Amino acid sequence: MWSRPSGSAPHSPIRCDLPDAQEGDRPRSKHSIVFDPQRCVGCVDCCKACPTAAIRVRAGCAVADPDLCIDCGECIRWCRHGAMHAATATSADLRRFKYTVALPSLTLYSQFGKDVEPGQVLKALRSLGFDDVYDLSAMCDMHASATDAYLSECRGPWPKISVTCPAIIHLIQLRYPDMIDNLLPIETARELAAKLLRRRLVAEKGLGPGDIGIFFITPCSAMLQSIHHPEALEASYLDGAFSIAEVYGPLLGAIKANGPVENPPPISERGLLWAMAGGEIAGLRNANTITVAGVRDVLRVFDHIEEGKLQAVDFIEAYICPDGCISGQLTVENRYAARRTVQQVVRRHGRQAGEGAAVPEEKVRAMLQEHFFDLEEHLQARPVRPLGRNLREAVARKREEERVLAELPAKDCAACGAPSCAAHAEDVVRGQAALDDCVFVRIERLQEAMASTKEPVHD
Amino acid sequence: MLYAETFQIRGGDFEHGGEVATRIKSICKDLGIRPDLIRRLSIANFEAEMNVIMHADQADLSFLVLPEAVRVVVADRGQGIPNIELAMTPGWSTATPEMRARGFGAGLGLPNIKNSADEFHVESTLGVGTTLTYTVRLA
């Protein structure tokens, strides 16, 4: 079950504008999603939306199995009652550091309409109370070069799959454990940017590495979770995250107040595209690539990969959210408008900067030799637990599950609290639910009971 | 035998190609079969399923769980394979241009199944049909 907030902990904004400190507002579990039983009405929207069938509605309240939750945030996206939220950082987290830096997801640039420049967003972000802000687009640019270099020397297994979306990593660990080696062993641009930035600040400002707090501005719960529990790092180079939604209001005000920015920082248009699905592969030299986004499509494509199809493809960029990070559940702007904004900004910058705006190749080559981009630790599979402790027990339960499923109405109505009849059948054989939690089974049993107690009818 | 399930596959049914392989994969995960073995079995199942769809009228694909192995028997009603040795040659295919346009017919079906499995057997009678049997050992 997700951790529940121990006190009522409303998110209110820092140093003045960012969320305020509340003891115990941190999830106690390894997940980033906090669940508010006061707001849950016991509908089954989240339960049906969850790609790993982790959620059940029990006693009128949603609960999630922590072993199955991949922090994708689909429950946050679909909940109409605000019963789930992401446990982001607070102003107290900022006060732990002498020097604070905001590292916004590139998605942040897409949230304020087509006329607002990335430079304006960065300046406004700084005015919220960070000592410094850092643009991620240049690192995405370098990341693309590193990916190309890796793909040209890699010997498979094919296709390689991007690790940008942490929910995708979790999904593979859980549901596609044999595809672990398909994951691209290159660290994410956000972690690499924080690593580089911390090095630079230590050298330039004489700060200790622990004095610097680098905070990500995140479009989703999955990236937030990856900071507190990274999969391929002992500890994240980031110190926490605020959501785009919670900084949106203060930022919008600051952007308006500041007006246009003179001498904006250089932005890589190849990097800017990373905010949306298709952006990561757009910057690659290797064109033998695919983008897949959205829960259902991702599951389908991963099934294909597991069956040995798509081996002729070199690289797959995959996102749980339907249009990449611009459709993250912690964003504000609708994703179609956000996509247009990214495209317009890229077009403007493409005209202004032209060729040569990218990071010099020699620099990337030197960093490659230093293994700067490599994942620090091996990703591990965490397969779903089987039905039994051994093959015989599992087979016996599988047969039982099939018998139970045959008794269920195949409506997948979720009234029992499980997302589908198949999930309910599994719960029954695992001893986590009763067959007659199904309303159809219950009605049938009641009718049978009534029929058998009736007096026989005589003419 | 611990468990058996039979699935029907229709020739020409490209729309549902791969669904049987996916269903068997899901059963194997529930049974706790090792991921690398599931993957090998899935690759073989997918190839076998597509072979039926491309070349046969229909088939029964039976999935059997034995104490120490999983076995699949694919018995199709179809034209049969005139020359099994030739069909086992990588790159050899009778696929029509239409099938090739869909990305099939690379001539790797049977060789792929053989490579993915620990045991492989094929029997064919011209004008009647073909039966494939392949096994992946669990130990």
Interface residues (C-beta under 8 A of the other chain):
Chain A: R175 P177 D178 D303 H304 E306 E307 G308 K309 A381 P383 V384 R385 P386 L387 G388 N390 L391 R392 A394 V395 K398 R399 E401 E426
Chain B: L2 Y3 G18 A21 T22 K25 I27 K29 D30 L31 G32 I33 P35 D36 I38 R39 S42 I43 N45 F46 E47 V65 P67 N112 S116 L138
